[in-house]
Amino acid sequence: MLKKIVAIGPECTGKSMLCEQLAQHYDTLWCPEFAREYLLTHGTDYNYNDLLNIAKGQLALEEEMVHSAIANLQSPIFIDTDMYVIKVWCEFVFGKCHRFILDQILERKYDLYLLCNTDLPWIKDELREYPDLQTRERLFLFYKDIMINQSIPWVEIKGGYEERLQTAIKAVDELMKP
């Protein structure tokens, strides 16, 4: 049975790198964050409706990767970003969230969340919006509150890159036990 593991947290917390490392470790697939490609293509001057398009693109990409994992008998699959991330983004920037995104949060099922902390150094790129640690820590608390108030197992990922990877591997190994 395919296990789906999601990395979530504020920007620049190592989600993509962690998913890629875990996919290599387990010789499986990972689903990148659709928003990066969308914003690189359409520009960073996004609006509320762009976030709905990003959510739909993320789900389509996730479905494509899940079908590929199932076809190739690969498990687990690592997913960089889910609808919780888009929900926080919508609410933080626009003060509201699309009903479609909220409905997808209720419909979609995952097996484990890896909540990435803000304790990595900030790395500037053309898409990142919040270089100040205070804002990123505030966003982290939004994610932590979501994790505490939902029923899927989760683990906080913090420390240096190697410590993060080892913490994640330990959690995934525990999940994968028969």
C-alpha positions, 0 to 999 in steps of 0.5 A: 500500500502506498504511503504518502508523506508530506513536508510542510512548513514556511518557505526556506525550511528545507522541504524540497531538499528533504523530500529529494533526500528522502526519495533518494534514500528510499529509492522512490519518487517525490512530488515537487512544489507546483507553486515554484514553477507557476510563479517562475512562469507567471511572475511573483505579482500573484493574486488570490485566484492565482493561489486557487490555480496553484492549488489545482496544479499542486493536486494534479502534479501530486496525482501524477506522481502518485499514479507513477509510484503505484505503477512502479510499485514504489512506496513511500512517496514524498510530497513537498507541500499540500493544501494546508500550505496553500491554506496558510498562504491564502489566509496569511496574504489575503485573509481568506481561503478558497472553499475548494482548498478547504474541501481538498484538505478534508478529502485528501488522505496522507500518512505522515507530516514532516513539519519543517522548522525555521532554524535553517539559514535564510537563503534568498531566491527570486520567489521567497517573500519573508526573509525576516525570522519573526514572520517565518516563526509566526508562520511556523506556529500556524503550521504547528497549530494545524498539525496539533489539531488534525489526526494524521501523525506528524513529526517536527523536523529541526536542526542541521541538514543531517539531523533533519534527514535522520529525524525524518528517516526515523519517522518514515521507518516507523511508519513503514513497519509492518 
